[in-house]
Amino acid sequence: MNIQVTVEALANVQAELLALPCSRQEIKEQGETLLASFGIDAAVLIDFKGDAGEMVMLYGLSGGYAAKRVALLGMGDNAKLDDFRKAAVAFASRATDLKVENAALDASRFAPFAESLGESVSSLASIVVESAFRGTYRFNRLKSGKTDKKADDEAASQKPKELATLQLCSTEASAQAELERGVAEGVVLGSCQRMARELVNLPGNYLNAEQLAEAAVASGKRAGYSVKVLHKAEIESL
């Protein structure tokens, strides 16, 4: 997954899905004003309360958004990092279920969220990216296909869509460096967790000691660290 930090007006964000985060308190106390700033009719508040991970899709907006879909993303009470993680996982999972290849999240308001949580903007960006890896993860490696040869050929030629690009968008250029630091950290955490999940989900006949060693060597080559594999004789000599 390619993670990007962009600085531009939300209306100009080119994405198949753009999520606008809102806390429950914001929706309760200033919902209409907040939605008006996004160019969204307050009628959506009938179905949206801002609970952590809650999403409501909006279509036919008059705000002139370039994104194909716009969604409100609930951040909960904005008092716990777990709410932030839950929201980010829900966003990435929904994007995956919609077969969206390019999704964007408004990071312009990470600063007040970070202040409320006693965290930095970079830590929230890291959590979003780490959670995006978790929300997009699907264990499909051992799923069997149809026995029909024609269907097999079609499946081979048409790779299923998956979230290929995630944009963290901000209207403030001053936030870019801190967001990029968080993205770099989140990519490391998220990709490592994803690899661990993939290995854990494999049955023993697909992941014996030798195959686990091969996975470690392959990981080392990708990330640039050294791996030394000890075979039976070397282990016994220790």
C-alpha positions as a printed Julia matrix, in Angstrom:
238×3 Matrix{Float64}:
   0.0     0.0     0.0
   1.3     3.43   -0.99
   0.78    6.04    1.75
   0.91    9.69    0.74
   0.69   13.0     2.58
  -0.89   15.75    0.48
  -1.57   19.43    1.12
  -4.62   20.73   -0.71
  -8.2    21.84   -0.27
 -10.52   18.95    0.55
 -12.71   19.79   -2.43
  -9.73   19.12   -4.72
  -8.75   15.72   -3.31
  -8.81   13.12   -6.08
  -9.93    9.85   -4.49
 -12.59    7.2    -4.75
 -13.41    7.72   -1.07
 -12.76   10.75    1.14
 -13.47   10.4     4.87
 -14.11   13.41    7.12
 -13.48   12.58   10.82
 -15.87   13.97   13.45
 -16.0    13.36   17.19
 -19.22   12.6    19.03
 -18.92   15.82   21.03
 -18.51   17.89   17.87
 -21.61   16.33   16.33
 -23.6    16.89   19.52
 -22.53   20.49   20.19
 -21.87   21.95   16.76
 -23.02   19.34   14.27
 -24.84   21.66   11.89
 -22.02   24.22   11.84
 -19.38   21.55   11.31
 -21.28   19.89    8.49
 -21.96   23.27    6.88
 -18.19   23.84    6.74
 -17.95   20.6     4.75
 -20.87   21.64    2.52
 -23.01   18.82    3.93
 -26.7    19.04    4.81
 -27.4    18.59    8.53
 -30.11   16.05    7.69
 -27.45   13.31    7.8
 -27.31   13.75   11.59
 -30.44   11.63   11.75
 -28.27    8.59   11.05
 -24.87    9.73   12.31
 -23.89   10.29   15.94
 -20.09   10.22   15.7
 -19.52    6.91   17.51
 -16.02    5.47   17.03
 -15.89    3.58   13.73
 -19.33    4.75   12.6
 -19.47    5.75    8.94
 -22.16    7.26    6.79
 -21.72    7.51    3.03
 -22.8    10.74    1.33
 -23.73   11.01   -2.32
 -24.83   13.88   -4.52
 -23.12   16.57   -2.44
 -23.36   20.18   -3.57
 -19.96   21.12   -2.11
 -18.09   20.43   -5.32
 -15.91   17.58   -4.02
 -13.64   15.92   -6.58
 -13.8    12.64   -4.64
 -16.26   10.07   -5.98
 -17.56    9.28   -2.5
 -17.49   11.3     0.72
 -18.12    9.8     4.14
 -18.38   11.05    7.71
 -16.18    9.0    10.04
 -17.03    8.88   13.74
 -14.1     9.28   16.14
 -16.02    8.56   19.36
 -15.5    10.71   22.45
 -12.01   11.7    21.28
 -10.71   10.72   24.7
  -9.09    7.34   23.94
  -6.52    6.24   21.38
  -8.49    3.01   21.0
 -11.36    5.06   19.54
  -8.95    6.55   17.02
  -7.69    3.06   16.1
 -11.23    1.72   15.82
 -12.22    4.54   13.49
  -9.16    4.09   11.27
  -9.69    0.32   11.03
 -13.35    0.83   10.13
 -12.43    3.35    7.43
  -9.84    1.07    5.81
 -12.09   -1.98    6.07
 -15.01   -0.16    4.46
 -12.75    1.07    1.65
 -11.63   -2.51    1.06
 -15.19   -3.85    1.03
 -16.12   -1.16   -1.5
 -13.14   -2.27   -3.65
 -11.74    1.24   -3.5
  -8.19    1.53   -4.81
  -7.52    5.14   -3.74
  -8.88    6.46   -0.43
  -8.2     9.67    1.46
  -8.63   10.8     5.05
  -8.87   14.44    6.14
  -5.93   14.96    8.49
  -6.43   18.72    8.76
  -8.1    18.35   12.14
  -5.6    15.91   13.67
  -4.13   18.8    15.72
  -7.21   19.34   17.95
  -7.68   15.57   18.21
  -4.04   15.2    19.27
  -4.35   17.98   21.85
  -7.47   16.37   23.32
  -5.72   12.99   23.54
  -2.42   14.35   24.81
  -0.62   12.99   21.76
   1.28   14.41   18.8
  -0.03   14.72   15.26
   2.68   12.3    14.1
   1.52    9.63   16.59
  -2.04    9.9    15.31
  -0.82    9.63   11.72
   1.15    6.54   12.7
  -1.93    4.99   14.29
  -4.03    5.68   11.19
  -1.5     4.04    8.87
  -0.92    1.08   11.19
  -4.69    0.61   11.5
  -5.13    0.89    7.73
  -2.9    -2.16    7.28
  -5.07   -4.0     9.81
  -8.37   -2.87    8.29
  -7.4    -3.85    4.75
  -6.0    -7.25    5.71
  -7.82  -10.24    4.26
  -6.42  -13.78    4.43
  -7.16  -15.05    0.93
  -4.0   -17.05    0.3
  -5.59  -20.47    0.71
  -9.02  -19.76   -0.71
  -9.88  -22.25   -3.42
 -11.21  -21.02   -6.75
 -13.88  -22.46   -8.97
 -13.09  -25.69  -10.78
 -14.37  -24.3   -14.05
 -11.3   -23.61  -16.23
 -12.84  -20.55  -17.86
 -13.57  -19.03  -14.47
 -10.02  -19.81  -13.36
  -8.58  -18.08  -16.42
 -10.75  -15.01  -15.83
  -9.75  -14.85  -12.17
  -6.08  -15.06  -13.12
  -6.37  -12.22  -15.61
  -8.4    -9.93  -13.34
  -6.68   -9.24  -10.05
  -9.2    -8.26   -7.33
  -9.19   -4.58   -6.43
  -7.59   -3.63   -3.16
  -6.67   -0.4    -1.43
  -3.48    0.58   -3.22
  -3.16    4.22   -2.15
  -4.07    5.97    1.09
  -3.81    9.75    1.26
  -3.61   11.73    4.48
  -4.79   15.16    3.32
  -4.23   18.41    5.12
  -5.09   21.97    4.24
  -2.18   23.15    6.41
   1.32   22.95    4.9
   2.81   23.3     8.4
   1.48   19.85    9.31
   3.1    18.01    6.42
   6.44   17.15    8.04
   4.84   15.8    11.21
   2.32   13.76    9.22
   5.11   12.29    7.1
   7.04   11.25   10.24
   3.96    9.46   11.51
   3.36    7.78    8.16
   6.93    6.41    8.08
   6.51    4.9    11.55
   3.04    3.54   10.78
   4.23    1.8     7.61
   6.89   -0.09    9.58
   4.47   -1.14   12.33
   1.6    -1.97   10.0
   3.6    -3.96    7.47
   5.31   -5.99   10.22
   2.0    -6.78   11.89
   0.53   -7.76    8.54
   3.39  -10.16    7.83
   2.97  -11.71   11.29
  -0.77  -12.2    10.71
  -0.09  -13.86    7.37
   2.37  -16.29    8.96
   0.14  -17.04   11.95
  -2.83  -17.83    9.71
  -0.93  -20.41    7.68
  -1.45  -24.06    8.73
   1.54  -26.21    9.71
   1.77  -27.95    6.34
   2.3   -24.54    4.71
   4.66  -23.13    7.31
   7.23  -25.54    8.69
  10.59  -24.49   10.15
  12.28  -24.21    6.75
   9.46  -22.12    5.28
   9.49  -19.83    8.32
  13.23  -19.33    7.79
  12.61  -18.54    4.12
  10.02  -15.93    5.14
  12.55  -14.34    7.51
  15.22  -14.22    4.78
  12.75  -12.7     2.29
  11.75  -10.08    4.86
  15.38   -9.22    5.47
  16.0    -8.68    1.77
  12.96   -6.4     1.48
  13.78   -4.31    4.54
  17.57   -4.36    4.33
  18.52   -6.23    7.51
  20.68   -9.36    7.8
  19.26  -12.79    8.6
  21.3   -15.83    9.64
  19.52  -19.18    9.42
  20.84  -22.04   11.54
  20.19  -25.55   10.24
  19.92  -28.72   12.33
  23.64  -29.45   12.62
  24.43  -25.86   13.54
  21.68  -25.79   16.14
  22.88  -29.06   17.71
  26.43  -27.72   17.95
  25.38  -24.77   20.06
